[in-house]
Amino acid sequence: MKRIFVLLALLGFELYAQTLDAIITQALDTNPSLESISQRIKANKSAIDISNQFANPSLSFTANTIDPSQAMSQKRLTVQQKLPFYGKRDSLLELSRANEEILNVSLTQAKVNLVNEIKNQAYTIWELEQLLGIIMQYENLTKQNIELSESYTTTSKNQHMGIMSAQLSLTDLQIQRSVLKSKIFTAYARLSYLSGFEVKELDINIEIGDMPSVASLKSGLVNNPDLAMKDKKIAKNQAMINNAEVNNYPDINILGAYSYRQNFDDYLTFGVGLSLPIYSTEDYKEQEQRTLILASQSLKKDTSLKVDAEFMSIYMQMRSEHEIYHLIHDDALPQIAHMFELTNSSISTGGDLFMYIDILIQKLKLEQKSISAVASYHRANAKISALRGELK
């Protein structure tokens, strides 16, 4: 039933533009790299079952060549079973479960990284498409201005120079349009790869709102996947210490044998044996794990410092993009609009095109920076979401 739903969803995706949320949801279900980790987790379930089982018993048959008339002549069938010391199976079970927890966190890490990459690619596509849109607008506007200027009968040198300058600007815009189209195609190919299915059109609309506070974002770092992985590895080290400790105690081997004698009475034999951990091997293993757990704890502290530093670096980048966006929209663009008001009347009467084209290029660059600021802001926000271990 689930496969049918996935198939229908994919068919629906072919007909309509996909939203970012829908792509992320689908990718988390179908991405091959995630599936490989899921299969490893399933395989580890068998390891958990194995850890709680007894060792296989051994069965042996022996016979000697003594004459059957002698009492020592016999044929013997022996069964032997190893019984681990109390707590050894539990320690192995604990170790297997610790491995499972590490695999679960690995899966979460992979999901978080995948979501972050998909978001970054989606925001890049939005940025490129927005840039393409304004390039095409400026192309049309430049063409109109050239046609308007050419419609006047003036033959002044400045007028011809203005038209030539506008034509050069138009060529530059056409080159940018071609480059952007190529980049958009590549970006969609990358997004399709990350998603695990073809994405032909993306339905996305992003903007910059209020800047969130450091405290509101930093509180989520307790769910950081890298820190969670360090905790699970420490737990595994502790499980290995527990296993090494209990291995200092001897295992018990019980033995039962039936001896057949052709001319004498048959008889049973029973025996008990112990493994003797007298060479300090287990002590060395225990000491090794105690040293490794100290190393893991140090790595966790280092990771915590790294995560905090990375968070602050990304947050400052977010704030910078937020400021750039508002500088452009609150200060620069209103000034450009006023400059256009002053030059529009001149252009409409065949005035100098140089100044108008210069203002037009300045406005284009500012709008390009504004679009890039929005995309960079959201890419930084996606990185912070990844640091917080979020899957949306």
C-alpha positions in Angstrom: 0.0 0.0 0.0 2.9 2.4 0.9 4.5 1.7 -2.5 1.2 2.5 -4.3 1.0 5.8 -2.4 4.6 6.7 -3.3 4.0 5.9 -7.0 0.9 8.1 -7.1 2.8 10.9 -5.3 5.6 10.7 -7.9 3.0 10.7 -10.8 1.4 13.8 -9.2 4.8 15.5 -8.9 5.3 15.1 -12.7 2.2 17.2 -13.3 2.6 20.0 -10.8 5.3 22.1 -9.4 6.6 20.6 -6.1 6.8 22.5 -2.9 9.9 22.3 -0.8 8.1 20.6 2.0 6.8 17.9 -0.3 10.2 17.3 -1.8 11.8 16.9 1.6 9.0 14.5 2.7 9.4 12.4 -0.4 13.2 12.4 -0.3 13.3 11.2 3.3 11.2 8.2 2.1 13.0 7.3 -1.1 16.7 8.5 -0.9 19.0 5.5 -1.6 21.7 6.6 0.9 19.1 6.7 3.7 17.7 3.3 2.7 21.2 1.8 3.0 21.5 3.0 6.7 17.9 1.7 7.4 19.0 -1.7 6.1 22.0 -1.7 8.4 19.7 -1.0 11.3 17.5 -3.9 10.3 20.6 -6.1 10.1 21.6 -5.0 13.6 18.3 -6.4 14.9 19.7 -9.8 14.2 22.8 -9.0 16.1 20.7 -8.1 19.1 18.9 -11.4 18.9 22.2 -13.3 18.5 23.7 -11.6 21.6 21.1 -13.1 23.9 21.6 -16.6 22.7 23.7 -19.4 24.2 26.7 -20.8 22.3 26.0 -23.9 20.3 26.6 -27.1 22.1 29.2 -29.5 20.8 28.6 -33.2 20.1 31.4 -35.7 19.7 31.8 -39.5 19.2 34.9 -41.5 20.1 35.8 -45.1 19.9 39.0 -47.0 20.8 40.6 -50.2 19.3 40.9 -52.2 22.5 39.6 -55.7 22.2 35.9 -55.9 23.2 36.7 -58.5 25.8 38.5 -55.8 27.8 36.6 -53.5 30.1 38.3 -50.4 28.6 36.9 -51.1 25.2 34.1 -48.6 24.6 32.4 -46.2 22.2 31.4 -42.8 23.7 29.0 -40.1 22.7 29.6 -36.7 24.4 27.6 -33.5 24.6 29.1 -30.3 25.9 27.5 -27.0 26.6 29.1 -23.7 27.5 27.1 -21.6 30.1 28.2 -18.0 30.3 28.7 -16.4 33.7 25.6 -14.5 35.0 25.3 -11.1 33.3 27.5 -11.8 30.3 24.6 -12.2 27.9 23.1 -9.1 29.2 26.3 -7.2 28.7 26.5 -8.4 25.1 22.8 -7.3 24.6 23.6 -3.9 26.0 26.5 -3.6 23.6 24.4 -4.6 20.6 21.7 -2.0 21.6 24.4 0.6 21.9 25.5 -0.1 18.3 21.8 0.2 17.3 21.6 3.6 18.9 24.7 4.7 17.0 23.1 3.5 13.7 19.9 5.4 14.6 21.8 8.6 15.2 23.7 8.0 11.9 20.4 7.8 10.1 19.2 11.0 11.8 22.5 12.7 10.8 22.1 11.6 7.2 18.5 12.9 7.2 19.5 16.2 8.7 22.3 16.6 6.1 20.0 15.7 3.3 17.3 18.1 4.3 20.0 20.9 4.6 21.4 20.1 1.1 17.9 20.1 -0.4 17.0 23.4 1.2 20.2 25.0 0.1 19.7 23.8 -3.5 16.0 24.9 -3.4 17.1 28.4 -2.3 19.7 28.5 -5.0 17.1 27.7 -7.6 14.9 30.4 -6.2 17.8 32.9 -6.4 18.7 31.9 -9.9 15.1 32.1 -11.2 14.6 35.5 -9.5 17.8 36.8 -11.0 16.7 35.5 -14.4 13.4 37.2 -14.0 14.8 40.6 -13.4 17.5 40.2 -16.1 14.6 39.6 -18.6 12.7 42.6 -17.3 15.8 44.8 -17.7 16.3 43.4 -21.2 12.8 44.4 -22.2 13.3 47.8 -20.6 16.6 48.4 -22.3 15.1 47.4 -25.7 12.3 49.9 -25.2 14.7 52.7 -24.3 16.8 51.9 -27.4 13.8 51.9 -29.6 12.5 55.2 -28.0 15.9 56.9 -28.5 16.2 55.7 -32.1 12.7 57.1 -32.9 14.0 60.6 -32.5 15.5 62.3 -35.5 18.4 63.9 -33.6 21.8 63.0 -34.9 23.9 64.3 -32.1 27.0 62.5 -31.2 25.9 62.0 -27.5 22.6 60.5 -28.6 24.4 57.9 -30.8 26.8 57.1 -28.0 24.0 56.6 -25.6 22.3 54.2 -27.9 25.5 52.3 -28.4 26.1 52.1 -24.7 22.5 50.8 -24.2 23.1 48.2 -26.9 26.3 47.0 -25.1 24.3 46.8 -21.8 21.7 44.8 -23.6 24.3 42.3 -24.8 25.7 41.9 -21.3 22.1 41.2 -20.1 21.6 38.6 -22.7 24.9 36.9 -21.7 23.8 36.9 -18.1 20.5 35.4 -19.1 22.2 32.5 -21.0 24.5 31.8 -18.0 21.6 31.8 -15.6 19.6 29.4 -17.6 22.5 27.0 -17.7 22.9 27.3 -13.9 19.2 26.7 -13.3 19.3 23.5 -15.4 22.3 22.3 -13.3 20.6 23.3 -10.1 17.5 21.3 -10.9 19.6 18.3 -11.8 21.3 18.5 -8.5 18.0 18.9 -6.6 16.6 15.8 -8.5 19.7 13.8 -7.4 19.3 14.8 -3.8 15.5 14.1 -3.8 15.8 10.7 -5.4 13.3 11.6 -8.2 13.1 14.1 -11.0 12.1 17.7 -10.0 11.2 19.8 -13.1 9.6 22.8 -11.4 9.8 24.2 -7.9 7.0 26.1 -6.1 8.8 28.3 -3.6 8.5 31.8 -2.3 10.9 33.1 0.4 11.4 36.5 1.9 13.2 38.1 4.9 11.1 38.7 8.0 12.2 39.7 11.5 15.6 38.6 12.6 15.3 35.9 15.3 17.2 36.3 18.5 20.4 34.3 19.4 18.7 32.7 22.4 15.7 31.5 20.5 17.9 29.7 17.9 20.7 28.6 20.3 18.3 26.7 22.6 17.8 24.1 19.9 21.5 23.1 19.8 20.9 20.5 22.5 19.4 18.4 19.7 22.6 18.6 17.6 23.2 15.3 15.8 27.0 15.4 16.2 26.6 15.9 20.0 24.0 13.1 20.1 26.5 10.8 18.2 29.2 11.6 20.8 26.8 10.7 23.6 25.9 7.3 21.9 29.6 6.5 21.4 30.3 7.2 25.1 27.4 4.9 26.0 28.9 2.2 23.7 32.3 2.7 25.5 30.6 2.2 28.8 28.8 -0.9 27.5 32.2 -2.3 26.4 33.6 -1.5 29.9 30.8 -3.5 31.4 31.4 -6.3 29.1 35.1 -6.4 29.9 34.4 -6.3 33.6 32.0 -9.3 33.5 34.4 -11.3 31.3 36.8 -11.5 34.3 34.4 -14.1 35.6 34.8 -17.7 34.4 32.3 -19.4 32.1 31.0 -22.9 33.0 31.2 -25.9 30.7 28.9 -28.8 31.5 29.6 -32.2 29.9 27.6 -35.4 29.6 28.7 -38.6 28.0 27.2 -42.1 27.3 29.7 -44.9 27.0 28.8 -48.2 25.3 30.8 -51.4 26.1 30.0 -54.6 24.2 30.7 -57.1 26.9 30.3 -54.9 30.0 27.8 -52.6 31.5 27.3 -49.2 29.8 27.8 -46.1 31.9 27.2 -42.3 32.0 29.8 -39.6 32.6 29.1 -36.1 33.9 31.6 -33.3 34.2 31.9 -29.5 34.9 34.7 -27.2 33.6 35.7 -23.6 34.0 37.4 -21.2 31.8 40.2 -19.5 33.7 40.9 -15.8 32.9 44.3 -15.7 34.5 46.4 -13.9 32.0 44.9 -10.4 32.6 43.6 -10.1 29.0 40.2 -8.9 30.2 41.9 -6.4 32.5 43.8 -4.9 29.6 40.6 -4.7 27.5 38.8 -3.0 30.4 41.6 -0.5 30.8 41.6 0.2 27.0 37.8 1.0 27.1 38.2 3.3 30.1 40.9 5.2 28.2 38.7 5.4 25.1 35.7 6.7 27.1 37.9 9.5 28.4 38.8 10.3 24.8 35.2 10.2 23.7 34.3 12.6 26.5 37.0 15.0 25.4 35.8 14.8 21.8 32.3 15.7 23.0 33.5 18.8 24.7 35.5 19.7 21.5 32.4 19.1 19.4 30.3 21.3 21.7 32.7 24.2 21.3 32.8 23.7 17.6 29.0 23.7 17.3 28.7 26.9 19.3 31.4 28.6 17.2 29.8 27.4 14.0 26.4 28.6 15.2 27.6 32.1 16.0 29.4 32.4 12.7 26.3 31.4 10.7 24.1 33.7 12.9 26.3 36.7 12.2 26.1 35.8 8.5 22.3 35.8 8.7 22.3 39.1 10.5 24.6 40.6 7.8 22.3 39.4 5.0 19.3 40.8 6.9 21.0 44.2 7.2 22.1 44.2 3.6 18.5 43.5 2.5 17.1 46.4 4.5 19.9 48.8 3.5 18.9 48.1 -0.1 15.2 48.3 0.3 15.0 51.0 2.9 17.7 53.4 1.7 19.2 52.6 -1.7 16.2 51.7 -3.9 14.1 54.7 -2.8 17.0 56.9 -3.9 17.3 55.1 -7.2 13.5 55.6 -7.7 13.9 59.3 -7.2 16.7 59.4 -9.7 14.5 57.7 -12.2 11.8 60.3 -11.7 14.3 63.0 -12.6 15.6 61.2 -15.7 12.4 59.6 -17.1 11.0 62.9 -18.4 14.4 63.6 -20.2 14.5 60.2 -21.8 10.9 60.5 -23.1 11.8 63.7 -24.9 15.0 62.2 -26.5 17.4 63.3 -23.8 20.8 61.8 -23.0 20.6 58.0 -22.6 24.0 57.7 -20.8 22.7 58.7 -17.4 19.6 56.6 -17.6 21.5 53.5 -18.5 23.9 54.1 -15.6 21.1 54.4 -13.2 19.4 51.3 -14.6 22.6 49.3 -14.1 22.9 50.5 -10.5 19.3 49.5 -9.8 19.9 46.1 -11.4 23.0 45.5 -9.3 21.1 46.5 -6.1 18.2 44.2 -6.9 20.6 41.4 -7.6 22.3 41.9 -4.3 18.9 42.0 -2.6 17.9 38.6 -4.1 21.2 37.1 -3.2 20.8 38.5 0.4 17.4 36.8 0.7 18.8 33.4 -0.6 21.9 33.6 1.5 19.8 34.5 4.6 17.7 31.4 4.1 20.7 29.2 3.3 22.3 30.3 6.6 19.0 29.7 8.4 18.9 26.1 6.9 22.4 25.5 8.3 21.3 26.6 11.8 18.3 24.2 11.4 20.7 21.4 10.6 22.8 22.3 13.7 19.5 22.0 15.7 18.8 18.6 14.2 15.6 19.7 12.5 14.1 17.7 9.6 11.8 20.3 8.2 
